[in-house]
Amino acid sequence: MLTRSALLYLARQDKLKDFAARFAAFRKITARFIAGETSDQAVAAIKELNARGCSASFDHLNESVDSIAETEGEVREYLNVLAKIDDSQINSNVSIKLTQFGLDIDPELAYRNARTVVADAARRGNFVRVDMEGSNVTQITIDIFKRLRSEFGLNDVGIVLQSYLRRTYDDAQDLLKIPARIRICKGAYNEPPEVAFPDKKDVDENYVRVMKLLLSSGTYHGIATHDPHMINATIRYARDQGIGKEAFEFQMLYGIRRDLQEKLAGDGYNMRVYVPYGKHWYPYFMRRLAERPANIWFVMKNLWK
Ligand SMILES: Cc1cc2nc3c(=O)[nH]c(=O)nc-3n(C[C@H](O)[C@H](O)[C@H](O)COP(=O)(O)OP(=O)(O)OC[C@H]3O[C@@H](n4cnc5c(N)ncnc54)[C@H](O)[C@@H]3O)c2cc1C
């Protein structure tokens, strides 16, 4: 059986990323987690989600981009998506990755590209979430986010923190002082024990600690998880503290625990689904496999068919 770290190692292989993008045959398998190749397919998926009571966040799949022209293409894609959200009147914001905007080439380039997208979203009254990537870029991602946040409002741009990182509780305290809207998730990359808790128990404990800090802050945050223990801890804490359902949102990934997404939306919680689309699905897809080895059997079965 492939281990989590082996799958995450494969996820980082750029040659495989380009190789996989060429094979339409994979579409059948990736369809469970990825809304399609085009923004129109993502819009169609989001319309269905909206009809089920869930809001959404567009994610144009691409990361570790190493050409300036390609980063400019990413900016155009997001500007196009923000216009489509307005035209189609769907309930969605957008999520971006700074390595998609050129962080590996030059942080200044990533900042400028992200700024263009945030400025357009702010003008439209929409919101941009800056996803968090590997720990080699945690600090620079936070620095760029803070720069954006100093120029734009609380409801224009937000960030993500990962509970597997030892530094995250301190980062959350620091960012709340600005204040900032935070998505807390467990974290999806391969990290060494010096920077990340190796044991799930500690990751979960830290998640609950940070979730409580966020909920008590009075700012609107995203609680991103499919883990019923984390969800129940959030519901209990909010109830005990008299924090209303409207004060935060749950977030899940497209195609994962749809039953739970509908249940929470039906119970009156704000439920946002992260909707990835595009050609460069390989690293995202591999991280989903790494999270749940049972998904590998799902892939094998479908490859065989
Ligand atoms: C909206 C959203 C945005 C995210 N953004 C980021 C980000 O910016 N940076 C980052 O590092 N990570 C991000 N993640 C991923 C996150 O860090 C975790 O890797 C992922 O959510 C799995 O953790 P979990 O909280 O669901 O708990 P786990 O303990 O991993 O899983 C709990 C249960 O959820 C179900 N489940 C979890 N994953 C899967 C799967 N792939 N397939 C099927 N079932 C599954 C299973 O039933 C599992 O038992 C995001 C996640 C969400 C939901």
The ligand as a Gaussian input file, in Angstrom:
#p B3LYP/6-31G(d) Opt

LIG

0 1
 C      -12.574000      23.879000       2.132000
 C      -11.216000      23.306000       2.349000
 C      -10.116000      24.053000       1.999000
 C       -8.831000      23.544000       2.213000
 N       -7.741000      24.333000       1.976000
 C       -6.504000      23.889000       2.287000
 C       -5.362000      24.739000       2.195000
 O       -5.438000      25.908000       1.810000
 N       -4.153000      24.212000       2.543000
 C       -4.016000      22.913000       2.985000
 O       -2.903000      22.497000       3.323000
 N       -5.092000      22.103000       3.068000
 C       -6.317000      22.551000       2.734000
 N       -7.400000      21.710000       2.870000
 C       -7.197000      20.249000       3.114000
 C       -7.096000      19.949000       4.582000
 O       -5.898000      20.459000       5.084000
 C       -7.127000      18.439000       4.844000
 O       -6.068000      17.814000       4.165000
 C       -8.420000      17.754000       4.430000
 O       -9.524000      18.572000       4.680000
 C       -8.615000      16.444000       5.201000
 O       -8.706000      16.703000       6.570000
 P      -10.070000      16.573000       7.418000
 O      -10.177000      17.788000       8.280000
 O      -11.194000      16.342000       6.518000
 O       -9.819000      15.393000       8.433000
 P       -9.244000      13.875000       8.251000
 O       -8.906000      13.458000       9.648000
 O       -8.198000      13.844000       7.222000
 O      -10.494000      13.130000       7.727000
 C      -11.686000      12.962000       8.481000
 C      -12.688000      12.153000       7.677000
 O      -13.091000      12.931000       6.538000
 C      -13.243000      12.106000       5.400000
 N      -12.225000      12.489000       4.389000
 C      -11.156000      13.303000       4.563000
 N      -10.455000      13.445000       3.422000
 C      -11.077000      12.674000       2.507000
 C      -10.843000      12.388000       1.133000
 N       -9.821000      12.914000       0.465000
 N      -11.692000      11.543000       0.490000
 C      -12.750000      11.011000       1.134000
 N      -13.021000      11.228000       2.436000
 C      -12.209000      12.058000       3.115000
 C      -13.043000      10.688000       5.857000
 O      -14.300000      10.189000       6.226000
 C      -12.145000      10.866000       7.069000
 O      -12.255000       9.794000       7.979000
 C       -8.678000      22.220000       2.725000
 C       -9.797000      21.489000       3.084000
 C      -11.060000      22.010000       2.928000
 C      -12.228000      21.202000       3.372000

